[in-house]
Amino acid sequence: MDKKEKLKMAVISGASHALKYKRSNYRASDDEVLQHINREADSIIDKLDSEV
């Protein structure tokens, strides 16, 4: 997998995690959602690396 495809998968995965977080924390502000994704970024990347 080339870098462009890996970046695309990372962006989609981050967006998916953001939507899941927002769905379960519907009162969270956009800033809170972004903070959550930033905290979880390493685990999201690790999961992508293990799946590919």
C-alpha positions as CSV (number, residue, x, y, z in Angstrom):
1,M,0.0,0.0,0.0
2,D,1.4,3.4,-0.9
3,K,1.5,6.5,1.3
4,K,-1.4,8.1,-0.4
5,E,-3.7,5.1,0.2
6,K,-2.5,4.8,3.8
7,L,-3.2,8.5,4.4
8,K,-6.7,8.1,2.8
9,M,-7.4,5.2,5.1
10,A,-6.2,7.1,8.2
11,V,-8.5,10.1,7.3
12,I,-11.5,7.9,6.8
13,S,-10.8,5.9,10.0
14,G,-10.4,9.2,12.0
15,A,-13.7,10.5,10.6
16,S,-15.4,7.2,11.4
17,H,-14.1,7.3,15.0
18,A,-15.3,10.9,15.3
19,L,-18.8,10.0,14.2
20,K,-19.0,7.0,16.6
21,Y,-17.8,9.2,19.5
22,K,-20.4,11.9,18.5
23,R,-23.1,9.3,18.3
24,S,-22.5,8.0,21.8
25,N,-21.7,11.5,23.2
26,Y,-24.3,13.6,21.3
27,R,-23.9,16.6,23.6
28,A,-20.1,16.8,22.9
29,S,-19.0,19.9,21.1
30,D,-16.9,19.7,17.9
31,D,-13.9,20.7,19.9
32,E,-14.4,17.9,22.4
33,V,-14.8,15.4,19.5
34,L,-11.5,16.6,18.0
35,Q,-9.8,16.4,21.4
36,H,-11.0,12.8,21.7
37,I,-9.7,11.9,18.3
38,N,-6.3,13.5,19.0
39,R,-6.0,11.5,22.2
40,E,-6.9,8.3,20.3
41,A,-4.8,9.0,17.2
42,D,-2.0,6.6,18.2
43,S,-4.3,3.7,18.8
44,I,-6.2,4.4,15.6
45,I,-2.9,4.3,13.6
46,D,-1.8,1.2,15.4
47,K,-5.0,-0.5,14.5
48,L,-4.6,0.5,10.9
49,D,-1.1,-0.8,10.8
50,S,-2.1,-4.2,12.3
51,E,-4.9,-4.6,9.8
52,V,-2.8,-3.8,6.7
